[in-house]
């Protein structure tokens, strides 16, 4: 160990020699070390504790991808210099690294156990370079012993509480099996952050009270979470998209990666993470209309009904079922291959998202007057109309291609590129002020003319960079230029209609700050995998608890068993339409507090059940506002999933049998945690509309609920409203649903 170099009274630097000389920054809460040979991260630990980095291998902590690949594949990194200081209690450190002709500045701000990490890349050579990505990593990390170490990726497709032994076998660029990540889709291991997810990666131990959390946040650029194993530990980090042309002596910079050490168990760590969102300025909108949380959404394309006039005739039927919000797929003139109303044949009829002209309604659907009548009839029935807002781009044959060539993204050779891989469209540059002005002006005029109640913003996620050399801004800036569009558009929309709302098709933390509610495809996928037996009900509960904590507080989520996209995202969803499994899953989603949405035709044959479910949701606000407590009712049957809802003094238990067998299951209700006083209680099953009874008994003492036997039918759903006292005579009884029984074999869930 070398000489201490004080930065302040609370922080110092010193040199430490292990396998090589390291520069160590020591604060009261942690120590960080960097190689004085390569500039790479070598050390992260609490004072006087073991290092959790570079276990089994020495890894890269920063790398850059150029047009011809990652620079580290052809050049060794070299330490250049460093400087550090303390400002207002924040320790600031920058490590300058040489990598080929690039100079990389790896900058860290340390506050307690929270590290804010950013990067800048400077071209020290004589030629222009095309930069794509920067990788920021915490190399080969592990918390605790090999047998007790765990990996987490909340709000991704990974199972919760994964052994490091399994995950550390993964290598960068390879996809795992369903035993590790059951809901992988479209060849991507993770959701990009922060538009599709928080980018949260974490390591912890079953025995040691410490957790390492790493995530990403930016309103400028997107990033992909990244892992790489060496059989003993796991590199965790992010690939930041800082795409742009880099001239000699010019610099590109990216968003912020965060790393935090948290004392306590995993649940303490997730609550600590949840509490960082307000600190980062990430908060949900304060003026979300009340109707949003209570909505029951019906998604459709009016072409499936023959046009505006014919769909208007369906509104009363849908209203009577309980739907109060209609989401219309695009209704503007598109590249219609059949010249007929759209019939869901994407190949023969074309895509309604390949819009030819935003100023014209699709002729095959009817006239502007017929659309106005549709909206007016919906309003007269107390319903709302949301229209799809297609921001990705337009049809390749649209007039804008010739009239507004500067609106579009281009590749490095100046050619127009498709939007999000849609080969029938060209991609708009969302960072272009003219594009932004167009969308704000057009959506405002349309909302004013037709008095719609809002928009569903379609796919505003990270898109292809705009490599047009005529631009002075970064190529990657196009992706989150959509935020400016959405924020200005919502402000104008609310001036027209203070009760209007924006529904976002995406589900990351970037969008609750500018949308009123958002889709939740990941929850949809994980519910389905639990229903199909790929994910256990207990794992689903753990995943959902992490998922809600990974999102900003108050984010309102929409879930579903089908949409117009499930044919690609989750084809099995369409196959189980109308089944007991489909009903169970939607009941579970409503039981968790999701806003329900159905796709065209799902209601057929399910009318009575849907009407009942929506009525329950409307009459019991606890289903909309109550706190969710997952896996707090231990059960001796592994096929049983449950969530407890708590709202003021009200309690409701949601119990699902996710299996094909009739079961007798014993649950233990957490009466202490529910603050239930001594006395009599009865359980009212909202699904069946009657109090439960067994062998003539319909009342249980408080402690009897610690051992409660339910007789569950295959794919059965119970919504048990817990009420004090005995059931009134007017409440009908049901034979044999519930009985007091011997103690459950599963121990009670740990206190948290």
PyMOL commands that set and color helices and strands:
alter all, ss='L'
color gray80, all
select helices_A, chain A and resi 71-73+164-167+266-274+276-279+290-294+302-305+308-312+315-321+363-365+368-380+400-403+405-407+433-450+475-496+521-531+537-550+566-569+572-575+580-592+607-619+622-625+702-706
alter helices_A, ss='H'
color red, helices_A
select strands_A, chain A and resi 5-8+11-17+21-26+31-35+41-45+62-66+69-70+77-87+90-99+102-111+114-123+129-141+149-152+162-163+201-205+210-217+223-229+234-246+251-253+256-263+297-300+325-328+332-334+355-361+384-390+393-395+425-427+454-458+501-504+517-519+557-560+595-599+627-630+640-647+650-657+663-667+680-685+690-692+700-701+708-712+717-724+733-734+738-740
alter strands_A, ss='S'
color yellow, strands_A
deselect
rebuild
show_as cartoon
